[in-house]
């Protein structure tokens, strides 16, 4: 569809010309009131055959000398003192800086040689200093405009080829950093922008500590495969907001749910994305039955009565786990009459708990399917 262009009326043209004439008249009046500005000749600045070039500073200094013969009032003196005090305070703050150019090595991670179709627009940050906020990360990636920043649910174990070597420690012990199990991810608008973000690995992120000192710390950045990125986005990530440290946001989110949620989601991550993580069992605390992870996903048709009874026992343990979760969290995650009222978008704890419930239901359905096809 072509855009229709409006045509101006003759009255509109006359009014426009009238406004222009008035504006030109006012401009001429203002010019006539101004003092004439004379261009200076180089000869006026010649001393003993040498030409001195007049700077703007020297020109201003002459005009200031004429006006500085009057004594300053006490109010003017005090304002000058205040300005000097503010300037000196600022300079002392800027010089009070702690720097650390060391950053964790990402050489052992297996996501650097990804094929093009497996690259994602997510990156992982390593070696962040304690107290890091969303604002600090946004400033670090200035110009790349991150879409959002998230932190993954805790799994207090170093994951090979996913986390940096936990044995690496900065020689600068005066700066406290989060360890390798503190997993912060950043999403960008495209894969290309994410690759540009990775090129900033080794650069310094700046924040201020509790003593008012500026901390400048080098961090490492690694890519995340598309398969892992999509899973952690929906099942493990808490979307962070401005104003609070990221670690406090993670702690507040996890305080409201049992640890079995973390266990379930990380076990599912290992199963569905190939992350090299082994958790021996799920549950066992807070009234939850203990289920061995090797058995949780290893389902098959029973070939004898013993395997059939074992499968029935697994189903009932998962059902007990589901009912205990329902008891602890309802109505926030499991009351399906109320569930749509709450935020189930990615990055919320409600979304993660709901996905955990769906995972348990899915496993029970698979077990029932195995038993229904059993010929024993």
C-alpha positions in Angstrom: 0.0 0.0 0.0 1.4 3.4 -1.0 1.7 6.1 1.7 -0.7 9.0 0.9 1.1 12.4 1.0 -0.8 15.4 2.4 -0.8 18.6 0.3 -0.4 22.0 2.0 -3.1 24.7 1.4 -2.2 28.2 0.2 -3.1 29.6 3.6 -0.6 27.3 5.3 2.2 28.6 2.9 1.4 32.2 3.7 1.5 31.6 7.4 4.8 29.8 7.1 6.3 32.7 5.2 5.0 35.1 7.8 6.7 33.1 10.6 9.9 33.1 8.7 10.0 36.8 8.1 9.4 37.5 11.9 12.2 35.1 12.8 14.6 36.9 10.5 13.7 40.3 11.9 14.4 39.1 15.4 17.7 37.7 14.4 18.8 41.0 12.8 17.8 42.9 15.9 19.9 40.6 18.1 22.9 41.0 15.8 22.7 44.8 15.9 22.9 44.8 19.8 26.1 42.6 19.9 29.6 44.1 20.0 31.6 43.8 16.8 34.0 40.8 16.9 37.4 41.8 15.4 39.7 39.2 13.9 43.2 39.5 15.5 46.2 39.8 13.3 49.4 37.8 13.9 51.5 41.0 13.8 49.9 42.2 17.0 51.5 39.3 18.8 55.0 39.6 17.5 57.7 40.1 20.1 61.4 40.6 19.0 60.7 39.0 15.6 59.0 35.9 17.2 55.3 35.2 16.8 53.4 34.2 20.0 50.2 32.3 19.4 47.4 33.5 21.7 45.6 30.6 23.4 42.1 30.8 24.6 43.4 30.4 28.2 45.6 33.6 27.9 42.8 35.6 26.4 40.4 34.6 29.2 43.1 35.3 31.8 43.4 38.9 30.8 39.7 39.5 31.1 39.7 37.8 34.5 42.5 40.0 35.8 40.5 43.1 35.2 37.5 41.8 37.1 39.5 40.2 39.9 40.6 43.5 41.6 37.4 43.4 43.7 37.8 41.4 46.9 35.8 38.2 47.1 33.0 37.9 49.6 33.0 35.3 52.4 30.2 33.4 50.5 32.3 33.3 47.3 35.3 32.0 49.3 33.3 29.3 51.0 31.9 28.1 47.7 35.4 27.9 46.2 36.6 25.9 49.3 33.6 23.5 48.8 34.5 23.0 45.2 38.2 22.3 46.1 37.1 19.9 48.8 34.8 18.0 46.4 37.5 17.8 43.8 40.1 16.4 46.3 37.6 13.9 47.7 36.9 12.6 44.2 40.5 12.3 43.3 41.2 10.3 46.4 38.3 7.9 45.7 39.5 7.3 42.1 43.0 6.5 43.3 41.7 4.0 45.9 41.4 1.1 43.6 42.1 -2.6 43.9 43.0 -4.3 40.6 43.4 -8.0 39.7 44.4 -8.9 36.1 44.2 -12.7 36.8 41.2 -14.6 35.4 40.2 -18.3 35.4 41.3 -20.4 32.4 38.6 -21.7 30.1 40.8 -23.9 28.0 39.4 -27.2 29.4 35.8 -26.3 28.5 34.3 -28.2 25.6 32.2 -25.5 24.0 34.8 -23.5 22.1 34.8 -25.7 18.9 31.1 -25.8 18.4 29.7 -26.3 14.9 27.8 -23.3 13.6 24.4 -24.9 14.1 25.2 -25.6 17.8 26.2 -22.0 18.7 23.9 -20.0 20.8 23.4 -16.3 21.9 24.2 -17.2 25.5 27.6 -16.9 27.2 28.9 -17.9 30.7 30.9 -15.7 33.0 33.7 -17.0 35.2 35.6 -15.5 38.1 33.1 -12.7 39.1 34.0 -10.8 42.2 31.6 -11.1 45.2 28.8 -8.5 45.2 28.4 -8.3 41.4 25.1 -6.9 40.2 23.3 -6.8 36.9 24.4 -3.1 36.5 28.0 -4.1 36.7 27.7 -6.7 34.0 25.6 -4.4 31.7 28.4 -1.8 32.0 31.1 -4.4 31.3 29.2 -5.3 28.0 28.5 -1.7 27.1 27.7 -1.4 23.4 26.5 -5.1 23.1 23.3 -4.5 25.1 22.6 -7.8 26.9 18.9 -8.9 26.7 19.0 -10.3 30.2 21.3 -11.8 32.9 20.5 -15.0 34.8 22.0 -17.3 37.5 21.6 -21.0 37.6 20.3 -23.0 40.5 23.1 -24.2 42.8 24.8 -27.5 42.3 27.7 -27.4 44.7 29.9 -29.6 42.7 32.4 -28.8 40.0 31.1 -29.9 36.6 33.9 -31.1 34.3 34.0 -29.4 30.9 31.3 -26.9 32.1 33.0 -25.2 35.0 36.6 -23.8 35.1 39.1 -25.7 37.2 38.1 -25.2 40.9 41.8 -25.5 41.9 42.7 -22.2 40.2 43.0 -19.4 42.7 44.0 -15.8 42.0 47.3 -14.7 43.6 45.6 -11.5 44.7 43.9 -12.8 47.9 42.5 -9.3 48.8 39.7 -9.7 46.3 37.0 -12.2 47.0 35.6 -14.1 44.0 32.7 -16.5 43.5 33.9 -20.1 42.9 33.3 -22.2 39.8 29.8 -23.3 41.0 28.4 -19.8 40.8 27.1 -20.0 37.3 26.0 -16.7 35.7 24.8 -16.6 32.1 24.1 -13.7 29.8 21.8 -13.7 26.7 22.5 -11.4 23.7 20.3 -10.6 20.7 22.3 -12.8 18.3 25.0 -15.4 18.0 27.3 -12.8 16.4 26.9 -10.4 19.3 27.6 -13.3 21.7 30.8 -14.0 19.9 31.8 -10.4 20.3 31.1 -10.7 24.0 33.4 -13.7 24.3 36.2 -11.6 22.7 36.1 -9.5 25.9 37.3 -12.4 28.0 40.2 -11.2 30.1 38.9 -7.7 30.4 38.1 -6.2 33.8 34.7 -5.7 35.4 34.5 -2.7 37.8 32.5 -2.5 41.0 32.6 -0.8 44.4 33.1 -2.8 47.6 31.6 -2.1 51.1 34.6 0.2 52.0 34.0 2.4 49.0 37.0 1.1 47.1 36.8 0.5 43.4 37.5 -3.1 42.4 38.7 -3.9 38.9 38.8 -7.6 38.2 39.5 -9.6 35.0 36.9 -12.2 34.2 36.6 -15.1 31.7 33.8 -15.6 29.2 32.9 -18.9 27.5 30.2 -19.9 25.0 27.3 -22.2 25.7 25.9 -24.7 23.2 22.4 -24.2 21.9 21.2 -27.5 23.5 22.5 -26.5 27.0 21.3 -22.9 26.7 17.7 -23.8 25.9 17.5 -26.3 28.8 19.1 -24.1 31.4 17.0 -21.1 30.3 13.7 -23.0 31.0 14.7 -25.3 33.9 17.7 -23.9 35.8 17.9 -20.1 35.4 16.7 -17.4 37.7 16.4 -14.2 35.8 18.2 -11.4 37.7 17.0 -7.8 38.3 18.8 -4.6 39.0 19.5 -3.3 42.5 20.6 -6.5 44.4 23.7 -8.6 44.1 23.1 -11.7 42.0 24.1 -14.0 44.8 21.5 -12.5 47.1 18.8 -13.0 44.4 19.8 -16.7 44.0 19.7 -17.2 47.8 16.3 -15.6 48.2 14.9 -17.7 45.3 16.2 -21.0 46.6 15.2 -20.4 50.2 11.5 -20.8 49.2 11.9 -24.2 47.7 13.3 -27.6 48.8 16.7 -28.7 47.6 15.1 -31.6 45.7 14.1 -29.1 43.0 17.8 -28.3 42.3 18.6 -32.0 42.3 15.8 -32.9 39.9 16.7 -30.2 37.4 20.4 -30.9 37.4 19.9 -34.6 37.0 17.6 -33.9 34.1 20.2 -31.5 32.6 22.8 -34.3 32.8 20.5 -36.7 31.1 19.1 -34.4 28.4 22.1 -32.2 27.5 25.1 -34.5 28.2 26.5 -32.3 31.0 29.1 -34.4 32.9 27.4 -34.3 36.3 26.7 -37.2 38.6 24.4 -36.9 41.5 24.0 -40.2 43.4 20.4 -39.7 44.6 17.5 -37.3 44.7 15.7 -36.5 47.9 16.3 -38.1 51.2 15.8 -34.9 53.3 12.8 -32.8 54.3 10.4 -35.7 54.2 11.3 -36.7 50.6 12.0 -40.3 49.7 15.4 -41.1 48.4 15.5 -42.1 44.7 18.7 -43.3 43.0 19.4 -41.3 39.9 20.7 -44.3 38.0 17.2 -45.8 38.4 15.2 -42.6 37.9 15.8 -42.3 34.1 16.7 -46.0 33.4 13.3 -47.3 32.5 12.5 -50.5 30.6 10.1 -53.3 30.3 10.5 -55.7 33.3 11.6 -59.3 32.4 10.7 -60.9 35.7 8.7 -60.4 38.9 11.7 -58.8 40.7 12.1 -56.1 38.1 8.4 -55.6 38.0 8.2 -55.0 41.8 11.3 -52.7 41.5 9.5 -50.6 38.9 6.4 -50.4 41.0 8.5 -49.3 44.0 10.1 -46.6 41.9 6.7 -45.3 40.7 5.5 -45.1 44.3 8.6 -43.3 45.5 8.2 -40.7 42.7 4.6 -40.3 43.6 5.5 -39.8 47.3 8.1 -37.2 46.1 5.4 -35.4 44.0 2.9 -35.4 46.9 5.5 -34.0 49.3 6.4 -31.2 46.8 2.7 -30.5 46.5 2.3 -30.3 50.3 5.4 -28.0 50.6 4.7 -25.6 47.7 1.0 -25.7 47.1 -0.7 -23.6 45.8 2.3 -21.9 44.2 3.3 -24.7 41.8 0.8 -27.6 41.9 -2.7 -26.4 42.4 -3.8 -26.3 38.7 -6.8 -24.1 39.5 -4.6 -21.3 40.8 -1.3 -22.0 38.9 -2.1 -19.6 35.9 -2.3 -16.6 38.3 1.4 -16.9 39.0 4.4 -16.0 36.8 5.3 -19.1 34.9 7.6 -17.3 32.4 11.2 -18.5 32.1 13.5 -17.2 34.7 11.0 -17.5 37.6 11.2 -20.0 40.4 7.5 -20.8 39.8 8.4 -21.9 36.3 11.2 -24.1 37.5 9.1 -25.8 40.2 6.3 -26.3 37.7 8.7 -28.0 35.3 10.0 -30.2 38.2 6.4 -31.3 38.8 5.9 -32.1 35.1 9.1 -34.1 35.1 7.9 -36.3 38.0 4.5 -36.8 36.3 6.2 -37.7 33.0 8.4 -40.3 34.7 5.3 -41.8 36.4 3.5 -42.0 33.1 6.5 -43.8 31.5 6.6 -46.3 34.3 2.9 -47.0 34.0 3.4 -47.5 30.3 6.1 -50.0 30.9 4.0 -51.9 33.4 0.9 -51.9 31.1 3.0 -53.6 28.3 4.5 -56.0 30.7 3.6 -59.7 29.9 4.5 -61.1 33.3 
